[in-house]
Amino acid sequence: MRNASPSPEVLSPSAIANPQVLLLGSLVLAVVILAPDISAVFLAARKKAQSKGNSLLLVGPSDGGKTAILSTLLYKQTLSTHTSMQTNMAQISLPPTNKSLRLIDVPGHPRIRDQFREYMSDAKAVAFVVDASTISRNGAAVAEHLHHVLHVLMSLPPTQTPPAFTIVAHKCDLLKASATASAEQLAVNRVRTILERDLSKRKSSHAGGVGVESLGAEGEEGAELGGLECSGSGEFKFADWEGGEVSFVGTSVTVGKAAVVGDEKKDRLSPLREWLVKLPY
């Protein structure tokens, strides 16, 4: 005798109206309705986390003036300094907005200058400080150091908001102003021209298969570095750098007091201060 096929189970209206079933359905409906808003909240939180960096990294060769800049921004006057062999940190507020910013002065000695990478995740801005009065003599070494910084900036993970970047043509008071240009303008033009020339040489060597050495104690000798990619082709130009905008400012300080410009009594660090105040906070 053949067994009868089981009848399909039919839920009764009372089962459908079970409180647990109704609660589960309400939760599912709420998730569907609120999904766009929840996504927006997560995106906003992620964006906030990406832009939370609140540090200015002062990097660059030794004797460029990084520690003097830090002391001037912190104490409103320049203290006597010496070549740093350890990282200096300080918290400052920027008038007139009193925005808070942490300064991190990373030594420029070849064996430890790569330490700036440890602070990149919290960097709102990076300032590469150059002695404009001596770059004519050591442009190749400064360009080598800068190349490493550019490589790190272009190697940041996609989830990190790239920090603003400026090159500080420091000690411009040691240059003599001309009838058509101020000392600050001359310093910026000199630094830009020499660095573009020497970075172009490094870019050409890289393209030709000649390895350019990595910097820092942890670097591998002869390892090739990226970071010099530009739109188009040919020589390296800061205006064409694919890593983002590169600003230039000319600055100087005077030990014991704030330097001034002519009758305006303008702080010679004003170009750097103004650049920092304009950063998004």
C-alpha positions as CSV (number, residue, x, y, z in Angstrom):
1,M,0.0,0.0,0.0
2,R,1.5,3.3,-1.1
3,N,2.0,5.9,1.7
4,A,0.1,9.1,1.2
5,S,2.2,12.2,0.4
6,P,2.6,14.6,3.3
7,S,0.4,17.6,3.1
8,P,2.2,20.9,2.8
9,E,2.3,22.8,6.1
10,V,0.2,25.9,6.2
11,L,0.9,28.6,8.8
12,S,-2.2,29.6,10.6
13,P,-3.0,33.3,11.0
14,S,-2.3,33.0,14.7
15,A,1.3,31.7,14.0
16,I,2.0,34.5,11.6
17,A,0.8,37.0,14.3
18,N,3.2,35.5,16.8
19,P,4.9,38.4,18.8
20,Q,8.4,37.0,18.0
21,V,7.7,36.9,14.3
22,L,6.3,40.4,14.3
23,L,9.4,41.7,16.2
24,L,11.8,40.1,13.7
25,G,9.9,41.5,10.8
26,S,9.9,45.0,12.3
27,L,13.7,44.8,12.8
28,V,14.2,43.7,9.2
29,L,12.0,46.6,8.0
30,A,13.9,49.1,10.1
31,V,17.2,48.0,8.8
32,V,16.0,48.3,5.2
33,I,14.6,51.8,5.8
34,L,17.6,53.1,7.7
35,A,20.4,51.5,5.6
36,P,21.2,54.7,3.7
37,D,21.4,56.7,6.9
38,I,23.6,54.1,8.6
39,S,25.9,54.0,5.5
40,A,26.2,57.8,5.7
41,V,27.1,57.7,9.4
42,F,29.9,55.1,8.7
43,L,31.2,57.1,5.8
44,A,31.3,60.3,7.9
45,A,33.0,58.5,10.7
46,R,35.6,57.1,8.3
47,K,36.2,60.5,6.7
48,K,36.7,62.0,10.2
49,A,39.1,59.3,11.1
50,Q,41.1,59.9,7.9
51,S,41.5,63.6,8.6
52,K,42.2,63.4,12.3
53,G,45.9,64.1,11.9
54,N,47.0,67.1,13.8
55,S,50.8,67.2,13.5
56,L,53.2,69.3,11.5
57,L,56.4,67.3,10.7
58,L,59.5,69.4,10.3
59,V,61.9,67.4,8.2
60,G,65.0,68.1,6.1
61,P,68.8,68.1,6.3
62,S,70.7,68.9,9.4
63,D,71.5,72.6,10.1
64,G,68.5,73.7,8.0
65,G,66.9,75.5,10.9
66,K,64.1,73.1,11.9
67,T,64.7,73.4,15.7
68,A,65.0,77.2,15.5
69,I,61.6,77.3,13.7
70,L,60.0,75.1,16.4
71,S,61.4,77.3,19.2
72,T,60.2,80.5,17.4
73,L,56.7,79.1,16.9
74,L,56.5,77.9,20.5
75,Y,58.2,80.7,22.5
76,K,57.5,83.6,20.1
77,Q,61.3,84.2,20.0
78,T,64.2,82.2,18.6
79,L,66.4,80.3,21.1
80,S,70.0,79.3,20.5
81,T,70.0,75.7,19.1
82,H,72.4,73.0,18.1
83,T,72.2,70.1,15.7
84,S,69.5,67.7,17.0
85,M,70.0,64.0,17.5
86,Q,66.6,63.2,18.9
87,T,63.0,64.2,17.9
88,N,61.6,67.3,19.5
89,M,57.9,67.8,20.1
90,A,55.8,70.7,21.2
91,Q,52.1,71.8,21.2
92,I,51.3,75.3,19.8
93,S,48.3,77.4,19.1
94,L,48.1,79.5,15.9
95,P,46.7,83.0,16.2
96,P,44.3,84.5,15.4
97,T,42.2,81.3,15.4
98,N,44.2,79.6,18.2
99,K,44.0,76.4,16.3
100,S,46.1,73.7,18.1
101,L,48.9,71.9,16.3
102,R,51.6,69.5,17.4
103,L,55.1,70.2,16.1
104,I,57.4,67.3,15.5
105,D,61.0,68.2,14.6
106,V,62.7,65.2,13.2
107,P,66.6,65.2,13.1
108,G,68.1,65.4,9.7
109,H,71.2,63.1,10.4
110,P,71.4,60.5,7.7
111,R,71.2,57.6,10.2
112,I,68.0,58.7,11.9
113,R,66.2,61.0,9.6
114,D,64.0,58.2,8.3
115,Q,62.2,58.3,11.7
116,F,59.7,60.8,10.3
117,R,57.8,57.8,8.9
118,E,56.7,56.8,12.4
119,Y,54.6,60.0,12.6
120,M,53.1,60.1,9.1
121,S,49.8,58.5,10.2
122,D,49.1,61.6,12.3
123,A,50.5,64.2,10.0
124,K,48.3,67.1,8.9
125,A,51.2,68.8,7.2
126,V,54.9,68.2,6.3
127,A,57.4,71.0,5.9
128,F,60.7,70.2,4.3
129,V,63.2,72.8,5.6
130,V,66.1,73.8,3.4
131,D,69.0,76.2,4.1
132,A,68.6,78.5,1.1
133,S,72.0,80.1,1.7
134,T,74.0,76.8,1.2
135,I,71.9,74.8,-1.2
136,S,74.0,75.9,-4.1
137,R,76.8,73.8,-2.6
138,N,74.9,70.7,-1.4
139,G,71.9,70.6,-3.7
140,A,72.4,66.9,-4.7
141,A,72.4,65.8,-1.1
142,V,69.3,67.8,-0.3
143,A,67.5,66.5,-3.3
144,E,68.4,62.9,-2.3
145,H,66.8,63.5,1.1
146,L,63.7,65.2,-0.5
147,H,63.4,62.3,-2.9
148,H,63.0,59.9,0.0
149,V,60.3,62.2,1.5
150,L,58.4,62.4,-1.8
151,H,58.6,58.6,-2.1
152,V,57.0,58.2,1.3
153,L,54.2,60.7,0.6
154,M,53.3,58.9,-2.6
155,S,53.3,55.5,-0.9
156,L,50.7,56.4,1.8
157,P,47.8,54.0,2.0
158,P,44.6,55.0,0.1
159,T,42.7,55.2,3.5
160,Q,45.0,58.0,4.7
161,T,44.3,61.7,3.7
162,P,47.6,63.0,2.3
163,P,49.2,65.7,4.4
164,A,49.7,69.2,3.0
165,F,53.3,69.7,1.8
166,T,55.5,72.7,1.7
167,I,59.2,73.4,1.1
168,V,60.6,76.1,3.4
169,A,63.4,78.1,1.9
170,H,64.9,79.1,5.3
171,K,67.6,81.5,6.3
172,C,66.6,83.8,3.4
173,D,67.9,86.8,5.4
174,L,71.4,85.7,4.4
175,L,70.5,86.5,0.8
176,K,70.7,90.0,-0.5
177,A,67.5,91.4,-2.0
178,S,67.6,92.8,-5.5
179,A,65.8,95.8,-7.0
180,T,63.1,93.4,-8.4
181,A,62.8,90.7,-5.8
182,S,62.8,90.3,-2.0
183,A,65.1,88.0,-0.2
184,E,62.2,85.6,0.4
185,Q,61.4,85.5,-3.3
186,L,65.1,85.0,-4.2
187,A,65.4,82.2,-1.7
188,V,62.3,80.4,-3.0
189,N,63.4,80.7,-6.6
190,R,66.9,79.4,-5.8
191,V,65.6,76.4,-3.8
192,R,63.0,75.5,-6.4
193,T,65.4,75.7,-9.3
194,I,68.2,73.7,-7.7
195,L,66.0,71.0,-6.4
196,E,64.1,70.6,-9.7
197,R,67.5,70.3,-11.4
198,D,68.9,67.6,-9.1
199,L,65.6,65.7,-8.9
200,S,65.5,65.7,-12.7
201,K,68.9,64.0,-12.6
202,R,67.7,61.4,-10.2
203,K,64.6,60.8,-12.2
204,S,66.6,60.4,-15.4
205,S,69.0,58.0,-13.6
206,H,66.0,56.0,-12.4
207,A,64.4,55.8,-15.8
208,G,67.8,54.6,-17.2
209,G,67.9,51.7,-14.8
210,V,70.5,53.2,-12.5
211,G,69.5,52.5,-8.9
212,V,69.3,55.4,-6.6
213,E,70.0,54.7,-3.0
214,S,67.4,54.7,-0.3
215,L,68.0,56.8,2.8
216,G,67.7,56.1,6.5
217,A,69.3,53.4,8.6
218,E,66.7,50.8,7.5
219,G,67.0,51.5,3.8
220,E,68.5,49.0,1.4
221,E,71.6,50.1,-0.4
222,G,70.9,50.6,-4.1
223,A,67.2,50.2,-3.8
224,E,65.2,52.1,-6.4
225,L,62.8,54.7,-5.1
226,G,59.6,56.1,-6.7
227,G,58.1,59.4,-5.8
228,L,59.2,61.5,-8.8
229,E,56.3,60.8,-11.0
230,C,55.1,63.8,-12.9
231,S,52.3,64.4,-15.4
232,G,53.7,64.3,-18.9
233,S,57.3,63.3,-19.3
234,G,60.8,64.8,-19.1
235,E,62.3,66.9,-16.3
236,F,60.9,66.9,-12.8
237,K,58.7,69.9,-12.0
238,F,57.0,70.5,-8.7
239,A,54.0,72.0,-10.6
240,D,53.6,68.6,-12.4
241,W,54.3,66.3,-9.4
242,E,51.6,63.6,-9.2
243,G,51.8,63.4,-5.4
244,G,49.8,66.7,-5.0
245,E,50.4,70.4,-4.5
246,V,53.8,71.6,-3.3
247,S,53.9,75.0,-1.7
248,F,57.0,77.2,-1.2
249,V,57.6,79.7,1.6
250,G,60.6,81.9,2.4
251,T,61.5,82.3,6.1
252,S,64.2,83.3,8.5
253,V,64.6,83.8,12.3
254,T,66.9,85.8,14.5
255,V,68.3,84.3,17.7
256,G,66.9,86.2,20.8
257,K,64.1,88.0,19.0
258,A,61.6,87.8,16.1
259,A,63.0,89.1,12.9
260,V,61.2,91.9,11.1
261,V,60.9,93.1,7.5
262,G,61.5,96.8,6.9
263,D,59.0,99.2,8.5
264,E,56.2,96.6,8.5
265,K,57.6,94.8,11.6
266,K,56.4,91.6,10.0
267,D,57.5,88.3,11.6
268,R,59.7,86.5,9.1
269,L,58.0,83.3,9.9
270,S,54.7,84.8,8.8
271,P,54.6,83.0,5.5
272,L,54.8,79.7,7.3
273,R,52.3,80.7,10.0
274,E,49.8,81.9,7.3
275,W,50.2,78.6,5.4
276,L,49.5,76.6,8.6
277,V,46.4,78.7,9.5
278,K,44.9,78.0,6.1
279,L,45.0,74.2,6.6
280,P,41.7,72.5,7.1
281,Y,41.1,71.6,10.8
